[in-house]
Amino acid sequence: MKSVWNGSIGFGLVNIPVRVYLATREIEPPLHSLCKNGHRIVYKRWCPVENREVSWQELKKGFELSPDKFIVLEHVVAIRAFQKGLLMHTLHYSDEILSIDDIAELKNLEKPEKKELDLAELLIQKMSKNSIDMEQFKDAYAEALRELIKAKAAGKEYVVEASKETKAAKNLIDSLTESLNSIK
């Protein structure tokens, strides 16, 4: 696999050369955009100056100062050890993050009682782990989509099971207490 970026990480006066590789892949069946007649739509990254298609590896993000004059932008990332390498997470600057006060739907929510907050915090602490085994999680959406595609390709009718109704919560304190008691 080719690296998607080569450069260096600076720690004070130390610069360490690094190569960045994609660490994720799409596993759900690829869905394509189609025109109204069912033909696949193709998107191209085109450089009109060089008159050629540009690969993903060649792309940069930039801000146009004036016609044909750009400043290349960089991202702030968090880096942590992972397996035999480093894992890089793209971070957002504080001015890119919306204030929760700006979300209209949340303005008229009831304030939780102290006991509710205490129980919720205890539940989160009991459910939190130092490490996560990602093998215990399955992508149910991708699995169902693969089954649907397989059935349709074989000319079969695919029946979607109705989702199970969730019980309405009695009240928050009872639900939190019940959840706490169910954790081993």
N, C-alpha and C positions, 0 to 999 in steps of 0.2 A: 504494500500500500504506500502510495506517495504521501509525503507530508503536505498539509494545506498551507503551512506557513513556516518559514525559517527565520530565526532572529535570536535575540538574547534576552535573558531576564537579569535585571540589575538588582543587587542587594548591597546597598551602600556603595563601596568602591569596587565590588566584585561583579563582573559580568559573566554569565554562564550561557554558552550557546545552547539553543534548544530547537527542536523541530516539533511542530504541532500536528497531530493526527486526529482525524475524526474518531470520537470515542463512542458514538451511538450509531444505530442504523434503524431504518424503518422496517418493521417486520410485518405490519399489516399489508394486505394486498394493495398494490398501487392503484389508485383511482385516477382516472384521467379526465380532463375537461374535454367535452365534445361539443361540436356545433349542433344546431337543431336537426341536421340531417344525419347525425351520428358519426361524423368524422372527427378524428382526434385533432385537438388544437396543439400547436407546437409553439413554445416560447423560446426565443433566442436572445442571448446576450451579445449585442452587436456593437462593434466599435466603428462609427461612421468615418473617423479619420483614417484608420488603418484598413477600412473596408474588409473586416473579418469578424468571425465569431470568436468570442472570448470565453475561455474555460473558467469554471468557478474558482480555481486556484489563482487565477490572475486578477480577480476582482479586489478592489479596495473601495472604501467609502470616503467620499470627500465633499467638502463644502465649496461651492462656486463663489469665488471673490469677485471675479469679472469674467467675461467670456473667455473660455479655455484656460482659466487660471484657478487652480483648486488648492485647498489645504486638505491633506490626507488626515482623516480622523482616526484616533485609536481608542480602544476600549480599556476600561479598568476591569481587572479580573482578580478573583481569589484563587489561590493555588494551594492544593493540599495533596499529601501523599496518597497514592492509590495503587494497590498491587505492586507492579515493578516500575511504576512511573509516577508522574504527577497528573492530577486532574485539575482542569482549569474551568472555572465558572465565570461567565460574563456577569458583571455587576451593573447596577443602574446608579446613576448619579442621583443625589437627593432631590434635585429639581425635576427629575423624570418620574418620580414616584408620586402618585396622587395622594392627597391627604384624605384620610377616611372621612373627614368632615365635609368633603366635596361630593360625596356619594349621596344623592338625594334620598334614595330608598332607605338609607340608614339613619336619617335625621330623626324620625319619629319612633324609633324602637324604645321599648320599655327598658329601663335600667335594671340590671339583675341585682338581686339582693346579695348581701355579703355572704350568706350561707351558700347560695348558689355558686358564687365565684370560688369560694373555698373548696367546695366539692368538685367543681370543674377542674381546678388547679390540681387537686389530689388525684383525680382520674387521669389527667395528662401525665403527671409524674409516674403513676403506676404503669401507664401504657408506654412510656418512653423507654428506649433502649440505647445503649452506647453504640451498637452496630445493628445494621439491618441486613437480613438475608433476603436479597431480592428474588431468590429462587422461590420463595413462598408466595409471591404475587404472580398472578396470571392476567394477561390482557384479554378479558372476556369479550370486549368489543371486537378485537381482531380475530379471535377464534370464531365468534358468531358470523362475522363477515366472510371468513374463509368457508364456513359451512354453507352459507347462503350462495356464494359463488359456485361452489362445488355442486350443489343441488340444481341451481339454474342451468349450469353447463350440461348436466346430465338430463335436462328436460323435466326435472321433478319440481313439484310445488313445495315451496319452503314455508312451513308454518312457524310463526313466531309465538312462543309461549307468552301468555300474559304475565306481566310482572306481579309478584306477590304484593298484596297490599300490606303496607306497614301499619302497625297499630298506632293509633293516635296516642301521644304521650299523655299520661295522667296529669302530671305536673313536672316541672323541671327537677325539683329536688328528689322526687321519687325515681325519676328516670336516671339521674346521676347516681343515686344510691344503689339502684339495681345494677347499673353498669359497673360500679366499683365492686360490688359483691360477686359479679360474674368473672372478674379477672383472677386468674390463679396466682 
